[in-house]
Amino acid sequence: MQKIVTLKLHWQILIALVLAIVFGIFLPEKVIYVSWMGDLFLRALKMIIIPLIISSMITGVANIGNAESLGRIGMKTITFYLFTSLIAIITGLVLVNFLKPGVGINIGFTQQIDSASFQNQSLGNILMRIIPDNIFDAMAKGDMLAIIFFSLLFGYFVTTLDDKHSRPLKRFFDALFAIMMKITLFVIKFTPLGIFGIVAGVIAKQAGDSASLLTILQKMSIYMLAVLLGIFFHTFVTLSVILKLGKINPFRHLKNMTTVMLTAFSTSSSNATLPITMDAVENIDGVSNKISSFTLPLGATINMNGTALYECVAVIFIAQAYGIDLSFQQQFIIVITSLLAAIGSAGIPMAGLVMMSVILNAVGLPLEGIGLILAVDRILDMFRTAVNVYGDTCGAVIIAKSEGEQLNV
């Protein structure tokens, strides 16, 4: 039998994008017959958000190890990953506020947003919201800050139990996470259809106004520029400075990790790159297996520098496109949620798309705003994965150096 050749997902997405633009321009009155695909895709994303977040975060934290086994190396590693992710987010925040890629699109609202409650949140209220008075009510309402906090807390205290109680809990949440990953990958397969429905609707609203379409294309280019500038700055400046402060030659380390970064770029998967990452860090940089076997798998789980930066830029871009002027408090929510969501982001292609839904939910922005960024998400996914993995390797060599190991960098 002749083998059926299936196009890779990013090619399917590109084709869907082109067809959606053509459909929206030439058949705007027929968009009602295809927009349901976008609505259905967004509903599917909403469906998986909460169980995926809960299972991924509890599993990630619980599998780190118990509080005693973490010890000095564990605390150093987690601190490094959280610090670099936060720096990446702030870099993205500065760039998107400076370049303002979404200002001027004015795509308008297609759903009712509780903008009054969103605009009037104080920093104190935001911090209070993190601790839920009823976790089941928080799940029903989709209060992501509360859900993420509870999941992290639950995962940590699983590590404090004895084996008799912790082992069945870990197995349960590992299984739940595995199921949710399968469902997530299934939903992601329908991304091209979702893009077609969403983008066709956006383009149809601008049909007949070539200036508006041109504006959208120009702003999308600026949005991509903001993300890529942030990624390159974080890679070649921020991480290089941190490596230098850690008495490591950043140029030599970067050269040693060339194959690793190219593999991460092509696969868009931190997990798929992990064996190559461990081999390069141990055999080229000279990091011991004791350090690499802990820091790198942990990094593939919780260290998402590029993803965190991208999500921050994308959410603020969407807010700008909807004409929402974000206050300091609102941007603070985005920074914190981006950091927490990046920790729970799975190391698979397009996982950032699901995490994007989490942040949009957290700040009260419409999920259909994802349609603006889906067109270029796959391209940016390749870049941000490369940064995610490179950040893991930086953490490994810095922790090893701080432990007195003799390295080749």
PyMOL commands that set and color helices and strands:
alter all, ss='L'
color gray80, all
select helices_A, chain A and resi 9-26+28-33+35-62+67-99+115-119+123-130+135-141+144-158+163-188+191-205+210-245+250-256+258-267+270-285+289-302+305-321+328-343+351-363+367-402
alter helices_A, ss='H'
color red, helices_A
deselect
rebuild
show_as cartoon
